[in-house]
Amino acid sequence: MLCRRRAEMPYTHVQGARRRRATGVCLLSAVALLAGCSSTSEKSAKPAALVPITAPIDVRRVWEVDVGNSANTFLQPSVQENAIYAASRGGNLVRIDPTSGKEVWRISVEDGISAGVGSDGSTVAVAGPRGNVLAFDAAGKKLWQAQASSDVLAPPLVGHGLVLIRATDQHIIAYAADSGKRRWVFQKQQPSLALRMEANLVFAGDSALVGFPGGRLGAIALANGAARWEAGVSEPKGATEVERLADVLGAPSLIENDVCAASYQGRIACFDARNGDLRWAREFSAGAGTAAAADTVIGVDANSHLNGFMRSSGASKWQNGILANRGLSAPVVLGKYFLTGDFEGVIHVGNVADGQIVGRFDASGGPVISTPQSWNGAAVLQTARGRVLLLSPAGR
């Protein structure tokens, strides 16, 4: 599906895109991506108004850095112990000192950046709009450049001596971090229709975990790219291709030996990360990725309702619809709190125990474009206007 629409942002979070897509026009083709389009007759859901919070906790902005316009991307900062790397659509690649918020260096990547940033603290990797993959060292010196099989939306995953790239044609490509030499390619059959979405890879020991279109979750061996296991988060249902969309959204959540994920028009489920055995699953249409705490898995549904599930059994703990239709990002857990951003750049802090919203911060930088990250008990996030912020909720 080739889509044209009058919207600023890509298909980042399902309900946020649904709210913005009413003027879209879609042209069908055999193999393509769904960019959150619909007919002009579809009515958009009205975002919930923000209501005052009784006795809100303080949410403090520790620092803020402008890296440049990041709209129409899924750019995400890479958070390391002593460095944060962030990028803009126009090609700015910036290293930030996470303690002070000061820029350590800023370089320009020719032709712009469509995906990033990935880093292990030594190698920093991004991808350009034509599938070109570039790697730099921690000082910003270019190490190598390679070419992926198609364009890249997800940030590279860097570690174990590898740079892993997920291309939109469902190829997972591993490059040697020091040289850029291609080590292996994992190929998944391309579906006729898929969501254009944030879809990150995650390390789990000597494997990489990845969610696929069609509701599948898999583990790939880092040594050779072989499939270790594959499991179904959900099974596609319905008579039409659109009804059968069941793509896994966001990055899988890994905590101890549990990996949890959620799919659009499907389920939320947790598996044994070692072998893919199903621990539990619940019917659930995801609007963004999941987050896992010690005893709770948090999911955002397609209507931007926040849901808490028992990590051990999948039993429902709580549901909060106070932020309905606000296009929420996947949450990040910060101790007893979780944090999620919406389509207006408002950051909401919730209580993991009961799902109640207890704090709020207006980043005033447009939509939060990808999953917030954790650094030292605070949250790092990036907005469409290119603002990278470190936010610290009081009492964390």
CORFEN-V232154 format. One line per field, one symbol per residue. ss: DSSP state (@ for helix, = for strand, . for the rest). Layout:
BEGIN
ss=???
END
This chain:
BEGIN
ss=.===.........@@@@@@@....===....===........................========...........==....====....=====......======......=====...=====....======....======....=....===..======...======.....======.....===......===..======...======.....======...............========..======..=======.....=======.=....==...======....=====.....=====...........===..=====....======.....======.....=....===..======...=======...
END
